Amino acid sequence: MSIIQNIRERGTWIILGFIAIALIAFILQDGIGRNKGNGDLAILGEINGQEINKIDFEQKLQYKIQKYAAQGQNVKREQILNNAWEEELYTTLISQESDKIG
């Protein structure tokens, strides 16, 4: 019985210690992760080694959205986004292949 009583007395402090360490580690990890990733905010993705700039892609996407709206077509933004990404993908790959061919 004295063993169980010792566990109860010390267990609370051990659990609180683990929780405190976990919270500190979580906060430090979040802070380190934010400082590390600041340079990649302008890069949306990478296609075959070529980085896709987020600002340029957003401009192309907005142009497509305006074009569909001007035509009176009721298309969801997700469909336009997928279409724009596929177009960017194909354009990049075809451009790279045509540069290889000459």
C-alpha positions as CSV (number, residue, x, y, z in Angstrom):
1,M,0.0,0.0,0.0
2,S,2.8,2.4,0.7
3,I,4.1,1.9,-2.9
4,I,0.7,3.0,-4.3
5,Q,0.7,6.0,-2.0
6,N,4.2,7.0,-3.1
7,I,3.1,6.7,-6.8
8,R,0.1,8.9,-6.1
9,E,2.1,11.5,-4.4
10,R,4.9,11.7,-6.9
11,G,2.8,10.8,-9.9
12,T,1.1,14.1,-10.0
13,W,4.4,16.0,-10.1
14,I,5.7,13.6,-12.8
15,I,2.7,14.1,-15.0
16,L,2.8,17.8,-14.6
17,G,6.5,17.8,-15.4
18,F,5.8,15.8,-18.6
19,I,3.0,18.2,-19.6
20,A,5.2,21.2,-19.0
21,I,8.1,19.7,-21.1
22,A,5.7,18.8,-23.9
23,L,4.2,22.3,-24.0
24,I,7.6,23.9,-24.0
25,A,8.8,21.6,-26.8
26,F,5.6,22.4,-28.8
27,I,6.1,26.1,-28.5
28,L,9.8,25.9,-29.4
29,Q,9.1,23.6,-32.4
30,D,6.5,26.1,-33.7
31,G,8.8,29.0,-33.3
32,I,11.7,27.2,-35.0
33,G,9.5,26.0,-37.8
34,R,8.2,29.4,-38.6
35,N,11.6,31.0,-38.9
36,K,12.9,28.2,-41.1
37,G,10.1,28.3,-43.7
38,N,9.8,32.1,-44.3
39,G,11.8,31.9,-47.6
40,D,9.4,29.4,-49.2
41,L,6.2,31.5,-48.8
42,A,6.5,32.9,-52.3
43,I,6.9,29.4,-53.8
44,L,3.7,27.5,-54.5
45,G,5.2,24.3,-55.8
46,E,7.8,22.7,-57.9
47,I,7.4,21.0,-61.3
48,N,10.3,19.0,-62.5
49,G,12.8,21.2,-60.7
50,Q,11.2,24.5,-61.7
51,E,9.7,26.5,-58.9
52,I,6.2,28.0,-59.4
53,N,5.8,31.5,-58.0
54,K,2.7,31.9,-56.0
55,I,2.0,35.5,-57.0
56,D,2.3,34.7,-60.8
57,F,0.0,31.7,-60.4
58,E,-2.5,33.7,-58.4
59,Q,-2.6,36.3,-61.2
60,K,-3.2,33.6,-63.8
61,L,-5.9,32.2,-61.6
62,Q,-7.7,35.5,-61.2
63,Y,-7.5,36.1,-64.9
64,K,-9.1,32.7,-65.5
65,I,-11.8,33.4,-62.9
66,Q,-12.6,36.8,-64.6
67,K,-12.7,35.1,-68.0
68,Y,-15.2,32.5,-66.9
69,A,-17.3,35.1,-65.2
70,A,-17.3,37.3,-68.3
71,Q,-18.6,34.4,-70.3
72,G,-21.4,33.8,-67.9
73,Q,-20.3,30.3,-67.0
74,N,-21.0,29.1,-63.5
75,V,-17.8,27.2,-62.7
76,K,-16.6,26.6,-59.1
77,R,-13.3,28.1,-58.1
78,E,-11.9,24.7,-57.3
79,Q,-12.4,23.6,-60.9
80,I,-10.7,26.7,-62.2
81,L,-7.9,26.2,-59.8
82,N,-7.4,22.6,-60.9
83,N,-7.6,23.7,-64.5
84,A,-5.0,26.5,-64.0
85,W,-2.6,24.1,-62.2
86,E,-2.8,21.5,-64.9
87,E,-2.2,24.2,-67.5
88,E,0.8,25.4,-65.6
89,L,2.0,21.8,-65.3
90,Y,1.6,21.0,-69.0
91,T,3.1,24.4,-70.0
92,T,6.2,23.8,-67.9
93,L,6.7,20.2,-69.0
94,I,6.2,21.0,-72.7
95,S,8.6,24.0,-72.4
96,Q,11.3,21.9,-70.8
97,E,10.9,19.1,-73.4
98,S,11.0,21.6,-76.3
99,D,14.2,23.1,-74.9
100,K,15.8,19.7,-74.8
101,I,14.8,19.0,-78.4
102,G,15.9,22.4,-79.6
